[in-house]
Amino acid sequence: MSRALDKFQGQYGFSVGTTGTVAAGYWAIQMLSDTTFSAIAGRFDGTLTGITIGSGNIIYGEFNSYTAGTGKVIGYIAG
């Protein structure tokens, strides 16, 4: 977790998007509005596609890319 907290200090930046594919590598994705992913890839078990994640929630992990079918998110760029 300390690795994630170090990155939270903003040294790597972020991107804001409505929908589309982003492939820069991310360590966290924050929902600015209710969001449903149509595709998401990275290191995690299970699936996050087709599930609505509520506004204000943050998912942590190692994400290679994602496609937000609905919603608006901030992707925190991994370094």
LOVO-64013 format. One record per residue: residue in one letter; residue number from 1; z, y, x of N, C-alpha, C in turn. Coordinates in pm, 1 decimal, padded with zeros to 6 digits, always signed. Layout:
BEGIN
+--------+----------+----------+----------+----------+----------+----------+----------+----------+----------+----------+
: padren : drendren :      n_w :      n_v :      n_u :     ca_w :     ca_v :     ca_u :      c_w :      c_v :      c_u :
+--------+----------+----------+----------+----------+----------+----------+----------+----------+----------+----------+
:      A :      NUM :        Z :        Y :        X :        Z :        Y :        X :        Z :        Y :        X :
...
+--------+----------+----------+----------+----------+----------+----------+----------+----------+----------+----------+
% end
This chain:
BEGIN
+--------+----------+----------+----------+----------+----------+----------+----------+----------+----------+----------+
: padren : drendren :      n_w :      n_v :      n_u :     ca_w :     ca_v :     ca_u :      c_w :      c_v :      c_u :
+--------+----------+----------+----------+----------+----------+----------+----------+----------+----------+----------+
:      M :        1 : +00000.0 : -00119.2 : +00081.3 : +00000.0 : +00000.0 : +00000.0 : +00000.0 : +00125.6 : +00085.7 :
:      S :        2 : +00056.6 : +00120.8 : +00205.8 : +00061.3 : +00241.2 : +00288.9 : -00078.5 : +00288.5 : +00324.7 :
:      R :        3 : -00172.0 : +00194.4 : +00340.6 : -00310.8 : +00232.1 : +00367.5 : -00365.7 : +00317.6 : +00254.1 :
:      A :        4 : -00339.2 : +00276.9 : +00130.1 : -00385.3 : +00352.5 : +00014.2 : -00317.3 : +00488.5 : +00007.7 :
:      L :        5 : -00187.7 : +00493.6 : +00038.3 : -00117.2 : +00620.7 : +00033.5 : -00169.7 : +00716.7 : +00139.8 :
:      D :        6 : -00205.7 : +00666.3 : +00256.8 : -00264.4 : +00751.3 : +00360.1 : -00393.9 : +00813.8 : +00310.5 :
:      K :        7 : -00475.4 : +00735.9 : +00241.5 : -00602.9 : +00786.2 : +00191.8 : -00584.0 : +00886.4 : +00079.1 :
:      F :        8 : -00472.7 : +00874.3 : +00005.8 : -00448.0 : +00964.2 : -00105.6 : -00429.5 : +01108.2 : -00058.6 :
:      Q :        9 : -00403.3 : +01129.7 : +00067.0 : -00384.5 : +01263.8 : +00120.1 : -00514.7 : +01344.2 : +00120.6 :
:      G :       10 : -00625.2 : +01283.5 : +00082.9 : -00749.7 : +01356.8 : +00065.7 : -00837.5 : +01364.9 : +00188.1 :
:      Q :       11 : -00810.0 : +01285.9 : +00289.9 : -00887.9 : +01296.3 : +00411.6 : -01028.5 : +01238.7 : +00399.8 :
:      Y :       12 : -01058.6 : +01163.0 : +00295.2 : -01190.1 : +01102.5 : +00281.3 : -01272.3 : +01161.8 : +00167.3 :
:      G :       13 : -01213.6 : +01237.1 : +00077.8 : -01286.4 : +01302.7 : -00029.2 : -01302.8 : +01216.5 : -00152.8 :
:      F :       14 : -01381.6 : +01269.4 : -00247.6 : -01402.6 : +01200.3 : -00373.0 : -01534.2 : +01244.4 : -00433.0 :
:      S :       15 : -01579.5 : +01172.6 : -00534.5 : -01697.5 : +01211.0 : -00610.5 : -01664.1 : +01203.2 : -00758.5 :
:      V :       16 : -01721.0 : +01293.9 : -00835.4 : -01700.3 : +01298.0 : -00979.9 : -01832.5 : +01262.7 : -01045.7 :
:      G :       17 : -01829.5 : +01175.2 : -01145.3 : -01953.3 : +01137.7 : -01211.2 : -01934.3 : +01107.5 : -01357.8 :
:      T :       18 : -02042.6 : +01118.6 : -01430.5 : -02039.4 : +01082.7 : -01571.7 : -02080.6 : +00937.1 : -01584.6 :
:      T :       19 : -02205.8 : +00907.6 : -01561.3 : -02251.3 : +00769.2 : -01559.0 : -02346.3 : +00754.4 : -01442.0 :
:      G :       20 : -02365.1 : +00632.6 : -01398.8 : -02455.8 : +00607.2 : -01287.4 : -02392.6 : +00514.8 : -01186.7 :
:      T :       21 : -02467.3 : +00482.6 : -01082.6 : -02420.6 : +00392.4 : -00979.2 : -02384.0 : +00471.5 : -00855.7 :
:      V :       22 : -02270.2 : +00439.9 : -00799.5 : -02224.1 : +00503.6 : -00677.5 : -02195.6 : +00393.1 : -00577.9 :
:      A :       23 : -02249.7 : +00402.0 : -00458.4 : -02233.6 : +00293.9 : -00361.0 : -02186.7 : +00346.7 : -00226.2 :
:      A :       24 : -02077.9 : +00419.8 : -00225.4 : -02026.4 : +00473.9 : -00099.5 : -01903.5 : +00398.8 : -00051.3 :
:      G :       25 : -01846.9 : +00314.6 : -00133.4 : -01723.5 : +00244.2 : -00101.0 : -01603.8 : +00327.2 : -00144.8 :
:      Y :       26 : -01522.9 : +00272.3 : -00233.8 : -01410.7 : +00345.1 : -00291.9 : -01284.5 : +00262.5 : -00287.5 :
:      W :       27 : -01169.3 : +00327.0 : -00279.0 : -01039.8 : +00258.6 : -00280.5 : -00967.2 : +00279.6 : -00412.7 :
:      A :       28 : -01012.5 : +00375.3 : -00494.7 : -00952.0 : +00397.5 : -00626.6 : -01053.1 : +00467.5 : -00717.0 :
:      I :       29 : -01042.7 : +00440.0 : -00846.3 : -01127.2 : +00505.8 : -00946.2 : -01035.5 : +00554.8 : -01058.0 :
:      Q :       30 : -01041.2 : +00683.4 : -01086.2 : -00958.0 : +00744.7 : -01189.9 : -01043.7 : +00779.6 : -01309.9 :
:      M :       31 : -00998.5 : +00743.5 : -01429.2 : -01072.2 : +00770.5 : -01551.6 : -01039.3 : +00911.5 : -01601.8 :
:      L :       32 : -01141.4 : +00995.5 : -01614.8 : -01123.2 : +01129.2 : -01671.2 : -01138.0 : +01127.7 : -01822.6 :
:      S :       33 : -01205.3 : +01026.0 : -01872.5 : -01215.6 : +01001.4 : -02016.7 : -01222.2 : +00849.7 : -02033.2 :
:      D :       34 : -01210.2 : +00801.7 : -02156.0 : -01219.9 : +00656.9 : -02177.9 : -01349.8 : +00606.5 : -02115.8 :
:      T :       35 : -01340.8 : +00502.3 : -02033.5 : -01455.1 : +00455.7 : -01955.1 : -01474.5 : +00306.4 : -01972.0 :
:      T :       36 : -01601.3 : +00267.0 : -01985.1 : -01640.0 : +00126.6 : -01984.3 : -01742.3 : +00108.2 : -01873.7 :
:      F :       37 : -01715.4 : +00016.2 : -01781.4 : -01808.7 : -00011.9 : -01672.1 : -01908.0 : -00118.1 : -01716.2 :
:      S :       38 : -02036.0 : -00095.2 : -01687.4 : -02136.0 : -00197.7 : -01713.4 : -02157.2 : -00284.4 : -01589.7 :
:      A :       39 : -02114.3 : -00235.3 : -01472.7 : -02117.7 : -00313.7 : -01349.2 : -02013.8 : -00256.2 : -01254.2 :
:      I :       40 : -01947.2 : -00345.2 : -01179.9 : -01851.7 : -00301.6 : -01078.6 : -01840.2 : -00415.0 : -00976.5 :
:      A :       41 : -01846.5 : -00379.7 : -00847.9 : -01843.1 : -00480.6 : -00741.9 : -01740.0 : -00442.1 : -00637.2 :
:      G :       42 : -01674.5 : -00541.7 : -00582.6 : -01575.4 : -00518.1 : -00479.2 : -01489.9 : -00641.5 : -00459.5 :
:      R :       43 : -01371.5 : -00620.9 : -00402.6 : -01279.2 : -00731.2 : -00374.8 : -01167.7 : -00731.7 : -00478.2 :
:      F :       44 : -01187.3 : -00809.9 : -00585.1 : -01086.0 : -00827.4 : -00688.5 : -01119.9 : -00952.0 : -00767.9 :
:      D :       45 : -01021.2 : -01008.2 : -00833.5 : -01041.6 : -01126.3 : -00917.4 : -01066.2 : -01082.4 : -01061.3 :
:      G :       46 : -01144.6 : -01158.4 : -01133.1 : -01169.2 : -01129.2 : -01273.4 : -01286.6 : -01035.6 : -01292.0 :
:      T :       47 : -01291.9 : -00974.4 : -01410.0 : -01400.7 : -00882.5 : -01441.1 : -01346.1 : -00756.3 : -01506.2 :
:      L :       48 : -01410.6 : -00646.0 : -01479.3 : -01374.7 : -00519.3 : -01542.4 : -01488.1 : -00466.7 : -01629.7 :
:      T :       49 : -01597.9 : -00540.5 : -01637.2 : -01710.4 : -00494.6 : -01717.3 : -01684.6 : -00519.0 : -01864.9 :
:      G :       50 : -01730.2 : -00424.8 : -01945.7 : -01717.7 : -00438.0 : -02089.7 : -01578.5 : -00409.0 : -02144.3 :
:      I :       51 : -01485.1 : -00370.2 : -02057.8 : -01348.6 : -00338.5 : -02099.8 : -01332.3 : -00187.1 : -02097.3 :
:      T :       52 : -01280.6 : -00128.9 : -02204.2 : -01256.4 : +00014.8 : -02205.4 : -01123.3 : +00044.3 : -02137.6 :
:      I :       53 : -01129.1 : +00128.5 : -02034.2 : -01009.0 : +00170.7 : -01962.1 : -00981.5 : +00314.4 : -02004.2 :
:      G :       54 : -00861.9 : +00339.2 : -02052.6 : -00826.3 : +00467.6 : -02110.9 : -00820.5 : +00582.1 : -02012.5 :
:      S :       55 : -00844.3 : +00700.2 : -02064.4 : -00837.7 : +00824.3 : -01987.5 : -00703.4 : +00836.0 : -01916.0 :
:      G :       56 : -00706.7 : +00880.1 : -01790.3 : -00585.4 : +00899.7 : -01712.0 : -00545.1 : +00780.6 : -01628.2 :
:      N :       57 : -00598.8 : +00662.9 : -01657.3 : -00566.3 : +00545.0 : -01578.4 : -00638.7 : +00547.1 : -01444.4 :
:      I :       58 : -00577.2 : +00483.2 : -01345.8 : -00635.9 : +00469.5 : -01212.6 : -00635.0 : +00322.2 : -01177.1 :
:      I :       59 : -00750.2 : +00272.1 : -01129.4 : -00755.0 : +00135.8 : -01078.8 : -00768.9 : +00143.9 : -00927.2 :
:      Y :       60 : -00692.3 : +00061.0 : -00856.5 : -00690.9 : +00058.7 : -00711.0 : -00752.5 : -00070.1 : -00660.9 :
:      G :       61 : -00820.5 : -00062.9 : -00548.0 : -00880.7 : -00180.9 : -00487.7 : -00985.1 : -00140.3 : -00387.1 :
:      E :       62 : -01069.3 : -00235.5 : -00350.7 : -01182.2 : -00208.7 : -00262.5 : -01308.9 : -00227.2 : -00345.2 :
:      F :       63 : -01369.1 : -00116.7 : -00384.3 : -01487.2 : -00118.8 : -00469.6 : -01609.5 : -00078.6 : -00387.6 :
:      N :       64 : -01712.9 : -00163.1 : -00389.9 : -01837.0 : -00133.5 : -00319.0 : -01926.6 : -00041.3 : -00401.1 :
:      S :       65 : -01932.3 : -00066.2 : -00530.5 : -02017.0 : +00014.1 : -00618.7 : -01970.6 : -00004.5 : -00762.4 :
:      Y :       66 : -02011.4 : +00089.5 : -00845.7 : -01982.7 : +00075.8 : -00987.9 : -02088.4 : +00149.1 : -01067.9 :
:      T :       67 : -02105.3 : +00107.0 : -01191.2 : -02190.7 : +00176.3 : -01286.2 : -02106.2 : +00200.1 : -01409.9 :
:      A :       68 : -02078.1 : +00326.5 : -01438.1 : -02001.3 : +00361.2 : -01557.4 : -02099.4 : +00375.4 : -01672.4 :
:      G :       69 : -02091.9 : +00282.0 : -01767.2 : -02180.3 : +00287.4 : -01882.7 : -02142.9 : +00400.7 : -01976.1 :
:      T :       70 : -02012.6 : +00425.8 : -01988.3 : -01962.6 : +00538.0 : -02068.4 : -01847.0 : +00601.0 : -01992.3 :
:      G :       71 : -01815.8 : +00723.9 : -02023.8 : -01700.6 : +00790.1 : -01964.7 : -01734.5 : +00875.9 : -01844.4 :
:      K :       72 : -01628.4 : +00929.4 : -01783.1 : -01640.3 : +01012.7 : -01664.2 : -01526.5 : +00976.4 : -01571.8 :
:      V :       73 : -01556.6 : +00961.1 : -01442.1 : -01457.1 : +00913.3 : -01347.6 : -01458.3 : +00995.0 : -01219.3 :
:      I :       74 : -01349.4 : +00981.4 : -01142.9 : -01344.2 : +01028.4 : -01004.7 : -01332.8 : +00903.5 : -00918.7 :
:      G :       75 : -01422.9 : +00888.1 : -00821.6 : -01415.7 : +00778.4 : -00726.4 : -01363.9 : +00832.1 : -00593.6 :
:      Y :       76 : -01252.3 : +00778.0 : -00544.8 : -01192.8 : +00821.2 : -00418.7 : -01254.7 : +00740.4 : -00304.3 :
:      I :       77 : -01324.3 : +00808.4 : -00216.7 : -01405.8 : +00747.0 : -00112.3 : -01319.1 : +00684.0 : -00004.1 :
:      A :       78 : -01351.1 : +00559.0 : +00028.7 : -01282.2 : +00489.1 : +00136.6 : -01339.5 : +00535.9 : +00270.2 :
:      G :       79 : -01258.2 : +00534.0 : +00370.5 : -01302.0 : +00580.7 : +00502.6 : -01329.4 : +00470.6 : +00597.2 :
+--------+----------+----------+----------+----------+----------+----------+----------+----------+----------+----------+
% end
